[in-house]
Amino acid sequence: MSGTEKTEKTEETKKTKKPEDPATGRKPGTAAGRPVGRPRRLDPDRMVATARRIIEEEGVAALSMRRVAKELGSTPMALYHYVQDKDELLMLTLSGTAAAFPRPELPEDPRERLVAVAAHMHDIIGRIPWVLDVLALGELTDRNALWMVEEIIDCALACGLSPARSVRAYRTVWSYVYGDLVVRRAAARRAENPSRRKFFPEMVTEEDAAELPRLAGIKDRWREYSADYETVEELEAIVDGLIRRGTRDAGA
């Protein structure tokens, strides 16, 4: 190729070369310095941390594959290389939450041990209330938390309950723990955002006395009576009842 031809070729290349966008400093057809259609490689830990932050700040309803992808500067399809669906992403957000809390020293007596494990479960979930929203979606759990389920079942068996009764005992204990935490969180939210609307028990008035005589009679002292509510004491009552019923039925 002659010198003249080389010069002509160079000039032609300059003419066809797309200039950079002065506003972004990038060439047309690129995004954040990358060719369009080629999202950056995702960091799984960053993906999970982003999902957890969204849940903590805005709730589970705000979480979607599209939302996480957008915050990571990627695409929803890129996320599917790491997780099968939103449920799996939620499982990953739960992973490690239980392990962040050291296991307590547990008593040897199976009845006392069962109560202690249930109280520990109540305590750690109470510190990370966003977990309640994830658990409400169904059979999602943190594998690191399964030791508590194992302990409760083992303690129930050691107390004389059958395998079937032990599973039911666990479900009863879990229902209490979850339900109590939901009620506590709702009360805390109302306290943070007072409303002129009357909630229970203030919504009960003297006009309701004929239909609701017991509630009308104690409504003014309801909060006083419930102020010293102790979770462990209630768990003990529940566990004692479960053991009595289970061993009674086994001996019948």
Secondary structure, DSSP 8 states (H G I E B T S, - for coil): --HHHHHHHHHHHHHHS----TTTSS-TTEETTEETT------HHHHHHHHHHHHHHH-GGG--HHHHHHHTTS-HHHHTTT-SSHHHHHHHHHTTTTTTS------SSHHHHHHHHHHHHHHHHHHSTHHHHHHTTSS---GGGHHHHHHHHHHHHHTT--HHHHHHHHHHHHHHHHHHHHHHHHHHHHHHS--SS--TTTT--GGGTTT-HHHHHHGGGHHHHHHT--HHHHHHHHHHHHHHHHHHHHH-
